[in-house]
């Protein structure tokens, strides 16, 4: 177990380094000059040159990267070139909103997706399966931004069931927090619920037709016990993998939803930073999201042994 954990940590570190290089080079390939954006279009060349020297943009790319990586290792991502605020402070203010939205949306996606997947697997060939498959097809086909706009128009503006925008911190008022975050989480979780539903159904169909399930039924075990103890539990490996990937996608992919509902999360911060060519903020945001992906995948791999005791991690497949 320790050998496997060390191996995965080493892989994660290499992945993070490679991702930081790609992000660093990609950000500097964006059109526009942050020094010109800070100085203004009417600034003289001397002012622009001084700003570039202050930001370290006059140095070679390898030197800039080593300087960036050295500060990042200590948790210092510098200051925003647009606002002058510390990047750590800006991420610290927006990251909790994105994480809360992602976890809330994932809870909705898991509850709806696994329920629909179990129903579709148990009642395959009948109308409940058709309804569940129709739901997943519709959820995957309709763009999230379009559903969000319609939800605001009908559920917020016309019916007044949910607020159209805004955010209340969880620590201030949990009920108001849920009231403001329910609609964005519902919209964000719909498409992910469809993916979970399809994977749950496919995995359970194969499990419910296995020999050991037929043996359990022949011994007189009830349908509910067969579905939960044998069907669902033996399908959790595949479903857990999908949930882990979807959770990482929720953290990174909530940009549109946060923008539509005016949530002060990392999605809004990322878009604003791209528009202003704010290199330090963009680099820090992408690295944080990459680290979140790595941690989630590592936790999912370690969770396999708890779900299925037959799996013993020893650094190689067994």
C-alpha positions, 0 to 999 in steps of 0.5 A: 500500500505504501509502495503504491501510494509513493508511486502515485504521489511521484506520478502526481508530482510529475503531472503537476510539473508538466501541467505547470509548464503547459499552462505557463507557455500557453498563457504567454501565447495569448494575444495581447500584452499585460504591460500594455493593458496596465499602462494603457494604449496611450502610454509611452514606450518607456513606461511599458518597458518599465512595467515589463521589467517590473513584471519580469516579462523582459527575461527569457521564458526559462528564467520566467518559468523557474522564477514562477515555479520557485514562488509557487512551491512556497505557495506564493503566486504573486500579485494580480497585474489587474488589481494589485491584490495577492493572488492567494487572497483572490483564490481564497475568496473564490475557491470555496464558492466553486467547491461548494457549488461542485459538491452540491451539484455532484450530490444532486447528480449522484442521487438522480443519476444512480437512482435513474440508473438502478431503475433502468437496469432493474426494469430494462425493456420496460417504460421506466428504462425508456424514461430514464434513458430519455432523461439522460439523452435530453440532459446530454443534448441540451446545452447547460447555458441554455437550460440555465437561461430558461431556468432563470426566465421561468423559475426565477423571474416568472415564478419567483421560486429561486433567485436569479443571481447572488450568493450568501456564504454558508457560514452566514446563513445555511438556509439562504446559502441553499436557497441561492445555490440550489438552482445553479447546482441543479442546472450544473448537475443535470448533465453529470447525472446523465453520465452517471445514469448511463454508467450505472445502468450499463454496469448493473445490467452486466452484474444482474445477469451474472451467475452469482446473482442468479444463485442468490435469487435461487436461494430465495434472497429478496429482490431488494437485497439482490439489487443493493447487496449484489447489483449496486455494490458490485457496480460501484467500482465503475460508478465511483470512477465516473463520479471522481472524473465528473467531480473534477469536471465540475470544479473546472467546468462551472465557468458558464454556470457561475457566469450565468448566475453571477456567482463569485467563484473561480469561473468568474475570476478566470474569465475576468483574468483572461480578458485582462491578460492577468498572467499570475491569476490564470496560472494559479487558477489552472494549477489549483484545478489541476491539483484538485484533479490529481487529489480526487483521482488519488482518493478514488483509487484508494477508495477502491479497496474500501468498496471491493475488499478483493482489490489489494493495492501493491503497486501493480495490478493483481 
